[in-house]
Amino acid sequence: MRILIAGLAKTGTTGLHFLVVNSFSQSKSEFFQKPKLLFEPSECPSELLTSNENIIAKVLIGKHLNVGSFSSFNKKITIVRDPRDRIISSLLYSQFHADYVNDIHAIQEIKALLEKKEATPSGISIKELLQNIGKLTGNENRELNHRKAVEASLKLFDDYVDQMPDSLLYKYESFVSGEYLPLEQYLGFAMSGKADVPESLSRVNRTKDSGDWRNWFTEEDVEIYKPIISPWLTKYGYDSSDWRLNEKPQIAKDHCSAYFMRLIGEKAKKPHKPKKNIVAQVKKTSKERKLTGVIQKAQPGLISGWVVGDNPNVPIRVALLVDGKKIAETIANKPRPAIKQKGWHLTGLCGFVFRFKPEKYLTSGTQVSVQPINSDFKIGNSPCMVSA
């Protein structure tokens, strides 16, 4: 069994990962042999693509994730969290990666801001918090960049779900309330383990709860984020009309200023070392870079080929056009060993296939085109003619 757990940062992926790992390991079935664990890789190692090992991988959805390399996993879980709660978690956790850990003045000022938020939650907005943190740390665009990052993350999540249509969408809110039935039905074993996060990763834990945004947001924040987030809430089954704030908001010190100081203390004690992204290396001779893709077969019942974009880690979504009219779309993530052997793609997972039922076979001489979606390059021999 190959299990893939994916989600945006600060959506409970680490806790869910350990719940599944510990539950898997407790199974008495001989089929569930000890799994190989992958924790936040940018792609699935090529040597595991043909392995028969049990694998449990936890990945973060982001621009460097090679989604196609995990397409062969037979169980995929995508955790979804209310973006409003994620905004609060990421706002605080991002301080672990800040570069002002030795600036005592900045730390004390930010701590004072958070204590002000604790004392009077409705008296200072998230927007104002971010603007002030930006001024103290030399980043005047901090608030605007944070807002753009929220929008970009929602788009990345949508793109991932489009590329993994067979994934189980599982809500963070169900996870923290212990509603494991959807997981058990999908995976085929009981969630009998614990979602205990190792001490070395304990900083990822803050409230382990949902709905805390109602204590943090102000009316100004609602006005800013409602048009950005509401469509996404509707798409993933949340009530997009419910933006009610708590009448008497309360923010616990342990979840705010004390959490901030704990992160700063841990960063000072053990400086964070950003992990290197695993990026596919593709040969870049002028001849090879012209070979961005090709239609290999154009038959009445089958159109197939391969395509590699500027970033070979990201599978390309392609459209099929018949006589100039788009009739289908797919992700180019099917195995093409020859392309891997030639060094044009790290894993070779770059192929596309369009199949037709006999009653919908194309006739010889029909013109077909395969075009990358949202990319400006062309596949070498597209368009071409169908031949029997």
Secondary structure per residue as TSV (DSSP state, phi and psi in degrees):
chain	resnum	aa	ss	phi	psi
A	1	M	-	360.0	137.1
A	2	R	E	-120.0	118.0
A	3	I	E	-113.7	127.9
A	4	L	E	-115.0	123.7
A	5	I	E	-112.0	122.8
A	6	A	E	-134.8	152.4
A	7	G	E	-179.6	167.8
A	8	L	-	-70.5	161.7
A	9	A	T	-59.6	145.6
A	10	K	T	63.4	40.6
A	11	T	S	-124.9	14.4
A	12	G	S	90.5	13.3
A	13	T	H	-62.0	-38.5
A	14	T	H	-67.0	-46.6
A	15	G	H	-61.9	-43.5
A	16	L	H	-63.6	-39.6
A	17	H	H	-56.9	-48.4
A	18	F	H	-73.8	-28.3
A	19	L	H	-61.8	-48.4
A	20	V	H	-67.7	-43.2
A	21	V	H	-60.8	-49.0
A	22	N	H	-67.5	-35.2
A	23	S	H	-70.5	-41.5
A	24	F	H	-59.1	-44.3
A	25	S	H	-69.0	-25.0
A	26	Q	H	-84.2	-9.4
A	27	S	-	-64.2	139.4
A	28	K	-	-87.2	-7.2
A	29	S	-	-70.3	137.1
A	30	E	T	-65.0	-24.2
A	31	F	T	-62.9	-33.2
A	32	F	S	-87.7	70.7
A	33	Q	-	-71.0	159.8
A	34	K	-	-51.9	125.3
A	35	P	-	-85.3	157.1
A	36	K	E	-84.8	133.6
A	37	L	E	-106.2	134.7
A	38	L	E	-121.3	121.5
A	39	F	E	-115.2	105.1
A	40	E	S	59.2	44.6
A	41	P	-	-75.3	156.9
A	42	S	S	-80.6	-20.2
A	43	E	S	-157.5	163.7
A	44	C	-	-79.0	125.2
A	45	P	-	-53.4	135.8
A	46	S	G	-59.6	-31.4
A	47	E	G	-69.5	-15.4
A	48	L	G	-91.3	-9.3
A	49	L	T	-65.1	-29.2
A	50	T	T	-110.7	9.6
A	51	S	-	-78.0	151.0
A	52	N	-	-98.1	8.0
A	53	E	S	-69.0	151.6
A	54	N	-	-72.7	135.1
A	55	I	E	-134.3	134.9
A	56	I	E	-123.1	115.8
A	57	A	E	-116.5	138.8
A	58	K	E	-118.9	122.3
A	59	V	E	-127.5	154.0
A	60	L	E	-102.2	129.8
A	61	I	-	-71.6	123.5
A	62	G	S	-167.4	176.2
A	63	K	T	-69.2	-18.8
A	64	H	T	-95.8	-0.5
A	65	L	-	-77.5	125.8
A	66	N	-	-85.5	86.6
A	67	V	G	-59.2	-42.4
A	68	G	G	-60.3	-28.4
A	69	S	G	-69.1	-15.0
A	70	F	G	-105.2	6.1
A	71	S	T	-65.3	-21.9
A	72	S	T	-81.8	-7.3
A	73	F	-	-64.3	133.7
A	74	N	S	-87.9	-12.5
A	75	K	E	-129.4	120.2
A	76	K	E	-128.0	128.0
A	77	I	E	-121.1	125.6
A	78	T	E	-115.2	117.3
A	79	I	E	-88.7	135.0
A	80	V	E	-116.2	132.4
A	81	R	-	-129.8	144.4
A	82	D	-	-53.8	118.7
A	83	P	H	-58.5	-25.8
A	84	R	H	-67.1	-39.4
A	85	D	H	-69.8	-37.8
A	86	R	H	-63.8	-34.5
A	87	I	H	-58.3	-42.9
A	88	I	H	-67.9	-47.8
A	89	S	H	-60.8	-45.7
A	90	S	H	-69.9	-33.4
A	91	L	H	-58.8	-43.7
A	92	L	H	-79.8	-44.0
A	93	Y	H	-66.8	-27.4
A	94	S	G	-60.6	-19.4
A	95	Q	G	-67.3	-20.6
A	96	F	G	-66.4	-26.1
A	97	H	G	-100.9	7.8
A	98	A	-	-72.7	157.2
A	99	D	S	-103.0	13.8
A	100	Y	-	-107.1	25.2
A	101	V	T	-58.7	-27.6
A	102	N	T	-97.8	1.8
A	103	D	-	-91.2	91.4
A	104	I	H	-59.5	-38.7
A	105	H	H	-61.5	-49.1
A	106	A	H	-61.8	-42.6
A	107	I	H	-61.1	-45.7
A	108	Q	H	-66.2	-38.3
A	109	E	H	-66.3	-41.8
A	110	I	H	-68.2	-40.0
A	111	K	H	-58.7	-42.3
A	112	A	H	-64.1	-37.6
A	113	L	H	-62.4	-44.2
A	114	L	H	-67.6	-36.5
A	115	E	H	-66.7	-34.1
A	116	K	H	-64.3	-39.8
A	117	K	H	-64.7	-39.6
A	118	E	H	-63.3	-42.5
A	119	A	H	-69.6	-42.4
A	120	T	-	-137.3	83.1
A	121	P	G	-54.8	-37.7
A	122	S	G	-83.7	-3.0
A	123	G	G	-86.5	-13.3
A	124	I	S	-142.3	125.7
A	125	S	-	-83.1	164.4
A	126	I	H	-61.2	-38.9
A	127	K	H	-57.7	-46.9
A	128	E	H	-66.8	-38.8
A	129	L	H	-56.7	-50.6
A	130	L	H	-65.4	-38.8
A	131	Q	H	-63.4	-43.2
A	132	N	H	-68.0	-40.7
A	133	I	H	-62.0	-39.8
A	134	G	H	-61.2	-43.3
A	135	K	H	-64.5	-40.6
A	136	L	H	-70.3	-25.3
A	137	T	T	-111.2	11.7
A	138	G	T	76.2	25.2
A	139	N	-	-127.3	85.6
A	140	E	T	-64.0	-22.2
A	141	N	T	-97.7	16.9
A	142	R	H	-56.9	-47.3
A	143	E	H	-65.4	-44.7
A	144	L	H	-64.7	-41.2
A	145	N	H	-64.8	-36.8
A	146	H	H	-64.0	-42.4
A	147	R	H	-63.3	-43.0
A	148	K	H	-64.1	-36.9
A	149	A	H	-65.5	-37.0
A	150	V	H	-61.8	-47.9
A	151	E	H	-60.6	-44.0
A	152	A	H	-64.2	-38.0
A	153	S	H	-66.5	-37.4
A	154	L	H	-65.5	-37.5
A	155	K	H	-67.7	-40.9
A	156	L	H	-62.3	-39.3
A	157	F	H	-64.4	-45.8
A	158	D	H	-58.4	-43.9
A	159	D	H	-63.2	-40.7
A	160	Y	H	-63.5	-46.6
A	161	V	H	-60.9	-39.0
A	162	D	H	-61.2	-35.6
A	163	Q	H	-83.5	-16.7
A	164	M	-	-124.2	63.4
A	165	P	T	-65.7	-16.0
A	166	D	T	-93.9	11.9
A	167	S	S	-84.2	145.6
A	168	L	E	-80.1	121.8
A	169	L	E	-86.3	119.1
A	170	Y	E	-126.6	127.1
A	171	K	E	-80.4	137.5
A	172	Y	H	-55.9	-38.8
A	173	E	H	-62.4	-34.4
A	174	S	H	-70.5	-38.7
A	175	F	H	-61.3	-50.9
A	176	V	H	-71.8	-19.2
A	177	S	T	-93.8	2.7
A	178	G	T	78.4	20.8
A	179	E	-	-87.7	87.3
A	180	Y	-	-96.8	-4.8
A	181	L	H	-53.5	-45.1
A	182	P	H	-58.0	-37.4
A	183	L	H	-67.0	-45.0
A	184	E	H	-64.8	-41.6
A	185	Q	H	-66.2	-36.3
A	186	Y	H	-76.9	-42.3
A	187	L	H	-86.3	-26.5
A	188	G	S	87.5	15.1
A	189	F	S	-147.4	158.0
A	190	A	-	-74.0	144.5
A	191	M	-	-83.9	72.2
A	192	S	-	-93.5	-10.1
A	193	G	S	-85.7	-178.5
A	194	K	-	-107.6	149.9
A	195	A	-	-90.6	44.8
A	196	D	-	-79.4	126.5
A	197	V	-	-92.7	133.0
A	198	P	-	-56.5	153.6
A	199	E	G	-55.8	-35.8
A	200	S	G	-65.6	-18.2
A	201	L	G	-115.2	12.3
A	202	S	G	-63.2	-19.8
A	203	R	G	-62.5	-20.3
A	204	V	G	-71.9	-18.2
A	205	N	-	-84.5	132.9
A	206	R	S	-126.9	-85.6
A	207	T	-	-97.0	-25.7
A	208	K	-	52.2	42.0
A	209	D	-	-145.7	177.6
A	210	S	S	-133.0	157.3
A	211	G	-	87.9	3.7
A	212	D	T	-67.2	-17.9
A	213	W	H	-59.4	-26.9
A	214	R	H	-66.1	-21.1
A	215	N	H	-87.5	-26.3
A	216	W	H	-93.1	-41.8
A	217	F	-	-66.3	148.6
A	218	T	-	-114.1	173.9
A	219	E	H	-59.9	-33.2
A	220	E	H	-64.0	-40.8
A	221	D	H	-66.6	-40.1
A	222	V	H	-59.4	-44.3
A	223	E	H	-61.0	-36.1
A	224	I	H	-74.4	-48.8
A	225	Y	H	-91.9	-19.5
A	226	K	H	-57.3	-48.7
A	227	P	H	-68.0	-24.0
A	228	I	H	-78.1	-41.9
A	229	I	H	-97.0	-29.5
A	230	S	H	-54.3	-46.9
A	231	P	H	-59.2	-36.8
A	232	W	H	-68.3	-41.0
A	233	L	H	-58.7	-45.4
A	234	T	H	-61.5	-43.5
A	235	K	H	-60.3	-34.8
A	236	Y	T	-109.3	23.4
A	237	G	T	84.4	19.2
A	238	Y	-	-98.5	162.1
A	239	D	-	-84.8	100.1
A	240	S	T	-74.3	-9.1
A	241	S	T	-88.8	-10.9
A	242	D	-	-95.3	96.4
A	243	W	-	-119.8	28.0
A	244	R	-	-65.3	136.3
A	245	L	-	-100.7	153.6
A	246	N	-	-66.5	134.2
A	247	E	S	-65.0	-35.7
A	248	K	S	-123.9	75.2
A	249	P	-	-64.1	143.1
A	250	Q	-	-135.0	134.9
A	251	I	-	-124.0	118.7
A	252	A	-	-72.5	140.0
A	253	K	G	-58.1	-40.5
A	254	D	G	-62.5	-22.6
A	255	H	G	-101.4	6.2
A	256	C	T	-135.9	-99.1
A	257	S	H	-64.6	-39.4
A	258	A	H	-68.3	-38.2
A	259	Y	H	-63.7	-43.4
A	260	F	H	-57.5	-47.3
A	261	M	H	-67.9	-31.3
A	262	R	H	-65.6	-41.1
A	263	L	H	-63.6	-44.5
A	264	I	H	-62.4	-41.3
A	265	G	H	-64.0	-41.4
A	266	E	H	-67.9	-39.2
A	267	K	H	-63.6	-41.6
A	268	A	H	-67.0	-35.7
A	269	K	H	-73.4	-38.9
A	270	K	S	-140.6	89.4
A	271	P	-	-52.5	136.2
A	272	H	-	-71.0	132.3
A	273	K	-	-110.6	108.7
A	274	P	-	-56.0	133.0
A	275	K	-	-78.6	147.2
A	276	K	-	-77.2	135.2
A	277	N	-	-74.0	138.1
A	278	I	-	-83.0	111.4
A	279	V	-	-116.9	129.0
A	280	A	-	-61.4	133.9
A	281	Q	-	-97.4	120.8
A	282	V	-	-118.6	135.2
A	283	K	-	-58.1	142.3
A	284	K	-	-125.9	35.3
A	285	T	-	-70.5	154.9
A	286	S	H	-59.8	-35.2
A	287	K	H	-66.0	-44.5
A	288	E	H	-69.2	-38.1
A	289	R	H	-69.9	-15.3
A	290	K	H	-74.1	-23.5
A	291	L	-	-85.1	72.6
A	292	T	-	-82.6	-11.6
A	293	G	E	163.7	166.3
A	294	V	E	-158.7	146.5
A	295	I	E	-85.8	113.8
A	296	Q	E	-86.8	-34.9
A	297	K	E	-133.5	132.7
A	298	A	E	-131.8	83.7
A	299	Q	E	-114.5	163.4
A	300	P	T	-53.0	-36.5
A	301	G	T	-108.0	3.4
A	302	L	E	-155.6	128.6
A	303	I	E	-122.8	121.1
A	304	S	E	-144.2	163.5
A	305	G	E	172.5	-154.2
A	306	W	E	-148.0	160.3
A	307	V	E	-155.1	137.7
A	308	V	-	-129.4	125.3
A	309	G	-	-89.6	-169.4
A	310	D	S	-62.8	-34.1
A	311	N	S	-108.8	98.6
A	312	P	T	-65.5	-9.8
A	313	N	T	-78.3	-14.9
A	314	V	S	-110.7	112.7
A	315	P	-	-60.3	142.9
A	316	I	-	-90.1	135.5
A	317	R	E	-87.5	128.6
A	318	V	E	-122.3	153.8
A	319	A	E	-114.3	145.0
A	320	L	E	-103.6	126.6
A	321	L	E	-114.7	131.8
A	322	V	E	-115.5	117.8
A	323	D	T	52.5	40.5
A	324	G	T	83.9	-2.1
A	325	K	E	-110.2	126.4
A	326	K	E	-70.5	128.9
A	327	I	E	-121.0	-14.7
A	328	A	E	-162.4	160.1
A	329	E	E	-134.3	155.1
A	330	T	E	-158.4	169.7
A	331	I	E	-98.8	132.0
A	332	A	-	-83.4	81.3
A	333	N	-	-135.1	21.9
A	334	K	E	-83.9	150.2
A	335	P	E	-67.1	134.5
A	336	R	-	-134.2	82.2
A	337	P	H	-54.5	-36.2
A	338	A	H	-64.1	-35.4
A	339	I	H	-68.7	-36.6
A	340	K	H	-65.8	-44.6
A	341	Q	H	-61.5	-33.2
A	342	K	T	-81.5	-5.9
A	343	G	T	82.9	14.1
A	344	W	S	-87.0	-14.2
A	345	H	S	-154.9	135.9
A	346	L	S	-62.6	-44.4
A	347	T	S	-104.0	-18.7
A	348	G	-	81.2	4.1
A	349	L	E	-86.6	75.6
A	350	C	E	-142.4	13.5
A	351	G	E	-89.8	153.7
A	352	F	E	-125.1	150.0
A	353	V	E	-142.5	130.3
A	354	F	E	-121.5	123.0
A	355	R	E	-114.9	152.4
A	356	F	-	-127.2	141.5
A	357	K	-	-70.4	154.4
A	358	P	G	-51.5	-37.7
A	359	E	G	-71.8	-11.4
A	360	K	G	-118.1	18.8
A	361	Y	-	-56.9	143.8
A	362	L	-	-79.8	152.6
A	363	T	-	-92.1	150.4
A	364	S	T	-58.0	140.3
A	365	G	T	92.2	-9.0
A	366	T	-	-67.9	137.3
A	367	Q	E	-86.2	127.9
A	368	V	E	-124.5	146.9
A	369	S	E	-133.0	145.6
A	370	V	E	-121.7	122.1
A	371	Q	E	-127.4	133.0
A	372	P	E	-62.8	140.3
A	373	I	T	-92.0	134.9
A	374	N	T	62.8	28.8
A	375	S	-	-137.9	152.2
A	376	D	-	-102.9	6.6
A	377	F	-	-95.4	166.6
A	378	K	-	-118.4	150.1
A	379	I	-	-78.2	135.2
A	380	G	T	-44.2	-56.6
A	381	N	T	-105.9	26.4
A	382	S	-	-102.6	129.4
A	383	P	S	-82.3	164.7
A	384	C	E	-145.8	175.3
A	385	M	E	-104.6	141.6
A	386	V	-	-71.3	134.7
A	387	S	-	-130.8	146.6
A	388	A	-	-70.7	360.0
